């Protein structure tokens, strides 16, 4: 059985409210979204009817996700909530429901099944960081060690955006 693991965007898109399937999320994501439809107590009803289960991922899976996110260059763009939901998906061997590109990218690099909600999804991306001031590329950093500017990120498959003068 494939388990549906929901990130915060799934809740904002209404996924658990329009389905009778059992879904899972983490305590961190639950804290982030528990205000949704609070006046109607909808999330409480989901939990009480066993349509939403909140599970804490094991630390070893969190470490695996952090390591992979560092490797792909997505770590800086992931929150603790994002890391926890990817870790739970890895632990449960589930299907991650998300529209977040950084979350999708790390999950795909971990060979997890990812289903987008309102977008067509993202392919696997390997990021490279570059300094727009001194035009130097880095594999993973936030500040340029040469000139001190904040680094920007782009797909490593993409060539420089500048047009050389011939």
C-alpha positions in Angstrom: 0.0 0.0 0.0 1.4 3.4 -1.0 1.0 6.0 1.8 0.2 9.6 0.9 2.5 12.0 2.7 1.3 15.6 2.7 3.4 18.7 3.0 1.9 22.1 3.9 1.0 23.0 0.3 -1.3 19.9 0.2 -3.4 21.3 3.0 -3.6 24.8 1.4 -4.8 23.1 -1.8 -7.4 21.2 0.2 -6.2 17.7 -0.6 -7.0 16.0 2.7 -10.4 17.7 2.9 -11.6 16.3 -0.5 -10.5 12.7 -0.1 -11.5 9.7 1.9 -7.9 8.3 1.7 -5.7 8.1 4.8 -2.9 10.6 4.7 0.1 11.2 6.8 2.1 14.3 7.8 4.6 15.3 10.5 4.0 17.2 13.8 6.0 20.1 12.3 3.8 20.4 9.3 0.7 19.9 11.5 1.7 22.9 13.6 2.2 24.9 10.4 -1.3 24.2 9.0 -3.5 23.6 12.0 -5.1 27.0 11.7 -6.7 26.0 8.4 -10.5 25.9 8.7 -10.0 26.1 12.5 -13.5 27.6 12.9 -14.9 24.4 11.5 -12.4 22.1 13.3 -11.9 20.2 10.0 -8.4 19.1 10.8 -9.5 17.7 14.1 -12.2 15.7 12.4 -9.7 14.3 9.9 -7.5 13.1 12.8 -10.5 11.7 14.8 -11.8 9.8 11.8 -8.3 8.3 11.2 -8.1 10.0 7.7 -5.0 12.0 8.9 -2.2 10.5 10.9 0.6 12.5 12.4 3.9 10.7 12.6 7.3 11.8 13.7 10.0 10.7 11.3 13.0 8.8 12.7 16.2 10.8 13.1 18.2 8.6 10.7 15.8 9.5 7.9 16.1 13.2 8.8 19.9 12.9 8.5 19.6 11.2 5.1 17.4 14.0 3.8 19.7 16.7 5.1 22.7 15.0 3.5 20.9 14.6 0.2 19.7 18.2 0.3 23.3 19.4 0.9 24.3 17.3 -2.1 21.7 18.7 -4.4 22.1 22.3 -3.3 18.5 22.5 -1.9 19.4 22.6 1.8 19.2 26.4 2.1 15.7 26.4 0.6 14.2 23.8 2.9 12.5 24.4 6.2 12.5 22.0 9.1 8.9 21.1 8.1 10.1 20.3 4.6 12.9 18.1 5.8 10.5 16.3 8.2 7.9 15.5 5.5 10.6 14.2 3.1 12.0 12.1 5.9 8.6 10.6 6.7 8.0 9.8 3.0 11.4 8.1 2.9 10.7 6.2 6.1 7.2 5.0 5.0 8.2 4.5 1.4 5.2 6.7 0.5 4.0 9.1 -2.2 4.8 12.7 -1.4 2.1 15.2 -2.4 3.7 18.6 -2.9 4.1 21.6 -5.2 7.3 22.8 -3.6 10.2 22.5 -6.1 13.0 22.2 -3.5 11.0 19.4 -1.7 10.2 17.7 -5.0 13.9 17.8 -6.1 15.3 16.3 -2.9 12.6 13.7 -2.9 13.2 12.7 -6.5 17.0 12.5 -5.8 16.0 10.0 -3.0 14.0 8.0 -5.6 10.7 8.8 -3.9 7.4 9.1 -5.8 6.3 12.7 -6.0 2.9 13.9 -7.1 2.3 17.6 -7.8 -0.9 19.3 -6.9 -1.5 22.3 -9.1 1.7 22.4 -11.1 3.2 19.9 -13.6 6.0 19.2 -11.1 9.8 19.5 -11.4 12.5 17.3 -12.9 15.5 16.4 -10.9 17.8 19.4 -10.6 21.4 19.7 -9.5 22.0 23.3 -8.4 25.1 25.3 -8.7 25.7 28.6 -6.9 27.3 31.6 -8.6 28.5 35.1 -7.8 26.9 37.6 -10.1 29.7 40.1 -9.2 32.9 38.1 -9.9 31.2 35.4 -12.1 32.6 32.5 -10.1 30.7 29.2 -9.6 30.5 27.3 -6.4 29.0 23.9 -5.6 27.4 24.9 -2.3 27.8 28.2 -0.4 25.8 31.2 0.6 28.4 34.0 0.3 31.1 34.5 -2.2 34.5 33.8 -0.5 36.2 36.1 -3.0 34.1 39.3 -2.9 31.6 38.6 -0.1 28.4 39.0 -2.3 25.4 36.7 -1.6 25.4 33.8 -4.1 22.6 33.1 -6.5 21.5 29.7 -7.6 20.7 28.1 -10.9 20.5 24.7 -12.5 23.9 23.2 -13.1 22.7 22.2 -16.6 22.1 25.8 -17.4 24.9 27.8 -19.0 25.8 31.3 -17.9 23.1 33.9 -18.5 25.6 36.4 -19.8 26.2 36.8 -23.5 29.9 36.9 -24.3 31.0 39.6 -26.7 32.8 38.3 -29.8 
